[in-house]
């Protein structure tokens, strides 16, 4: 028996309106679960962009002793310049060090009054050839042991903490999303099975007059697909809202300056939207197929 387009549209509409409460509950659950999926993708991509930018621009700072002589300073400079693993160095003299100190502790009069310019160690800002965290850490460990070096600092520990934090957040969102996706699938399945149960006598008659399983199944499958698509479209809209909200929260807060490199590119938003829609379609179709199998065995 051939499938008629008008029949499919009519039956699908009837199925959706027959149980409006269940249909709305299914759509809302799909929306919430897919919105969390989209947010998790945005967080993962933004965190990846942030750590890549940190790693791509990692420098370490070699502070020399405050009472270092010019000859000793030249020796440290030569040691850095002759290292094949180092790409570039910049010397921060006393005046620039003092200006940075005053900027950092602006408003802290006690600190500014008790520290003299000559008390501050000058430093070399070093850019390595290989900017991976592992290489920077090796160089930091090496120069900490060199003569006339007061301290060596780098952002490697911060990067590790950022990776750990974003991984934890993303894993939590992923687990929550999976739970809600399962709930969404069960709701779609239950909605379709309820509609089929209400029409089980009609389905029996249709089979007796020669209707194929697919002829009966298609309207119900499209019902599930429509629920999944509506929830997916709503979730796509939420993805754009979430992108703007994350950018506003992290990039405009003076208390979160460390996270101002957290950025979500347009390609990341497109990726999140594609994943959301595909997940919604797969969820709806698979739930519909499972739901239509039982009441066709008459």
C-alpha positions in Angstrom: 0.0 0.0 0.0 1.5 3.3 -1.1 2.0 6.1 1.4 0.0 9.2 0.6 1.4 12.6 1.7 -1.9 14.0 2.7 -2.5 11.0 4.9 0.8 11.3 6.6 0.3 15.0 7.4 -3.3 14.4 8.6 -2.3 11.5 10.8 0.8 13.2 12.2 -1.2 16.3 13.1 -3.9 14.2 14.7 -1.3 12.3 16.8 0.4 15.5 18.0 -2.9 17.2 19.0 -4.5 14.0 20.5 -2.1 14.1 23.5 -1.0 17.8 23.8 0.3 17.5 27.3 2.6 14.6 26.5 3.7 16.2 23.3 4.6 19.5 25.1 6.4 17.6 27.8 8.4 15.7 25.2 9.3 18.8 23.3 10.4 20.7 26.5 12.5 17.8 27.8 14.2 17.4 24.4 14.8 21.2 24.4 16.4 21.2 27.9 18.6 18.2 27.2 19.7 19.5 23.8 20.3 22.9 25.3 22.7 21.4 27.8 24.4 19.4 25.0 24.9 22.6 23.1 26.2 24.4 26.1 28.6 21.6 26.9 29.9 21.8 23.3 30.4 25.6 23.7 32.2 25.2 27.0 34.5 22.5 25.6 35.3 24.6 22.5 35.8 27.8 24.4 38.1 26.0 27.0 40.1 24.5 24.1 40.5 27.9 22.5 41.6 29.4 25.8 44.2 26.7 26.6 45.5 26.9 23.0 46.0 30.6 23.3 47.7 30.3 26.7 50.0 27.5 25.4 50.7 29.4 22.2 51.8 32.5 24.1 53.4 30.9 27.2 56.4 32.8 28.4 58.5 32.4 31.5 60.1 35.1 33.5 63.6 34.8 34.9 64.1 37.2 37.8 67.7 38.0 38.6 69.1 39.0 42.0 68.4 42.5 42.9 72.1 43.3 43.7 73.4 41.6 40.6 76.4 43.2 38.9 76.5 44.2 35.2 79.0 41.4 34.5 76.7 38.8 36.1 73.7 40.2 34.3 75.5 39.9 31.0 76.3 36.3 31.9 72.7 35.5 32.5 71.7 37.2 29.3 74.3 35.3 27.3 73.2 32.0 28.8 69.6 32.8 27.6 70.6 34.0 24.2 72.8 31.0 23.5 70.1 28.4 24.4 68.8 26.9 21.2 65.4 26.2 22.8 64.8 30.0 23.4 63.4 32.1 20.6 63.5 35.6 22.1 64.3 37.4 25.3 63.3 40.9 26.6 65.1 42.5 29.5 62.9 44.4 31.9 65.0 47.1 33.6 64.6 48.8 36.9 62.4 51.6 35.7 60.0 49.2 33.9 59.9 46.8 36.8 59.1 49.7 39.2 56.3 51.0 36.8 54.8 47.4 36.7 55.0 47.2 40.5 53.2 50.5 41.0 50.5 49.5 38.5 49.9 46.1 40.3 49.8 47.6 43.8 48.0 50.8 42.8 45.9 51.9 45.8 48.0 49.9 48.3 49.8 52.8 49.9 51.4 50.6 52.6 53.1 48.4 50.0 54.2 51.3 47.9 55.7 53.1 50.9 57.7 50.1 52.2 59.2 48.9 48.9 62.0 50.8 47.2 62.8 50.7 43.6 66.2 49.1 44.2 64.5 46.3 46.2 62.9 44.9 43.1 64.7 42.3 41.0 64.9 43.0 37.3 64.0 40.2 34.9 64.1 38.6 31.5 60.9 37.7 29.8 61.6 34.6 27.7 59.8 33.2 24.7 60.7 29.6 24.0 60.8 28.0 20.5 58.6 25.1 21.6 55.8 26.7 23.7 54.3 23.5 25.0 53.7 23.2 28.8 56.2 20.4 29.1 59.0 22.3 27.4 58.4 25.5 29.4 58.4 23.5 32.6 61.8 22.0 31.7 63.3 25.4 31.0 61.9 26.8 34.2 63.5 24.0 36.2 66.8 24.4 34.4 67.1 28.2 35.0 66.0 28.0 38.6 69.3 26.3 39.3 71.5 28.8 37.4 73.7 31.3 39.2 72.4 34.9 39.9 68.8 33.8 39.3 66.4 34.8 42.0 63.3 33.1 40.8 61.7 31.7 37.6 57.9 31.8 37.1 55.6 30.6 34.4 51.9 30.0 33.7 52.2 26.2 33.4 50.4 25.5 36.6 47.6 27.9 35.8 47.1 26.1 32.4 46.9 22.8 34.2 44.3 24.1 36.6 42.3 25.6 33.8 42.3 22.4 31.9 41.3 20.5 35.0 38.5 23.0 35.8 37.0 23.0 32.3 37.3 19.2 32.0 35.4 18.8 35.3 32.6 21.3 34.2 32.3 19.7 30.7 32.1 16.2 32.1 29.4 17.3 34.6 27.4 18.9 31.8 27.9 15.8 29.6 26.6 13.4 32.3 23.6 15.7 33.0 22.9 15.9 29.3 23.0 12.1 28.8 20.5 11.6 31.7 18.1 14.1 30.2 18.5 12.7 26.7 17.5 9.3 28.0 14.5 10.9 29.7 13.7 12.7 26.4 13.8 9.5 24.5 11.6 7.7 27.0 9.0 10.6 26.8 8.9 10.5 23.0 8.6 6.7 23.1 5.8 6.9 25.7 4.0 9.6 23.7 4.0 7.5 20.5 3.1 4.3 22.2 0.2 6.0 24.0 -1.1 7.3 20.6 -0.7 3.9 19.1 -2.4 2.2 22.0 -5.4 4.5 21.7 -5.6 3.6 18.0 -4.8 -0.1 18.3 -8.1 -1.3 17.0 -7.8 1.0 14.0 -4.2 -0.3 13.4 -5.5 -3.9 13.5 -8.2 -3.1 10.9 -5.6 -1.4 8.7 -3.4 -4.4 8.8 -6.3 -6.7 8.0 -7.1 -4.8 4.8 -3.4 -5.0 3.7 -1.7 -1.9 5.1 2.1 -2.5 5.5 3.9 -1.9 8.7 5.7 1.1 7.2 2.4 2.6 6.0 1.2 2.6 9.6 4.6 3.4 11.2 5.5 6.5 9.2 3.0 9.0 10.7 4.0 8.0 14.2 7.7 8.3 13.3 7.2 11.7 11.8 5.4 12.7 15.0 8.5 11.8 17.0 10.7 13.5 14.5 8.6 16.7 14.7 8.9 16.7 18.5 12.7 16.2 18.2 13.1 19.0 15.6 11.0 21.5 17.6 13.1 20.8 20.7 16.3 21.0 18.6 15.3 24.3 17.0 14.6 25.8 20.4 17.9 24.5 21.7 19.7 26.1 18.7 18.2 29.4 19.7 19.5 28.8 23.2 23.0 28.0 21.9 23.2 31.6 20.5 21.9 33.0 23.8 24.4 30.9 25.8 27.2 32.1 23.6 26.4 35.7 24.2 25.9 35.1 27.9 29.2 33.3 28.3 31.1 36.1 26.4 29.4 38.8 28.5 30.1 37.0 31.8 33.7 36.1 31.3 35.0 39.0 29.1 33.4 41.9 31.0 34.1 40.9 34.6 37.1 42.5 36.2 37.2 39.6 38.6 37.7 37.0 35.9 40.6 38.5 34.0 42.2 35.1 33.8 39.3 33.8 31.8 39.1 36.7 29.3 40.9 34.5 26.8 37.9 32.2 26.9 36.4 32.8 23.5 33.8 31.0 21.4 34.2 31.4 17.6 31.5 31.4 15.0 32.6 28.0 13.9 32.2 26.7 17.4 28.6 27.9 17.5 27.9 26.2 14.1 29.4 23.0 15.4 27.2 23.1 18.5 24.1 23.8 16.4 24.9 20.9 14.1 25.5 18.5 17.0 22.3 19.7 18.7 20.1 19.1 15.6 21.7 15.8 14.7 21.3 14.6 18.3 17.6 15.6 18.3 16.9 13.8 15.0 18.7 10.6 16.0 17.0 10.7 19.4 13.5 11.2 17.9 13.9 8.6 15.1 15.3 5.9 17.3 12.7 6.5 20.0 9.9 6.4 17.3 11.2 3.1 15.8 11.3 1.5 19.2 7.8 2.7 20.1 6.2 1.5 16.8 7.5 -2.0 17.0 5.3 -3.3 19.8 1.8 -2.5 18.5 2.4 -3.6 15.0 2.7 -7.2 16.1 -1.0 -7.9 15.9 
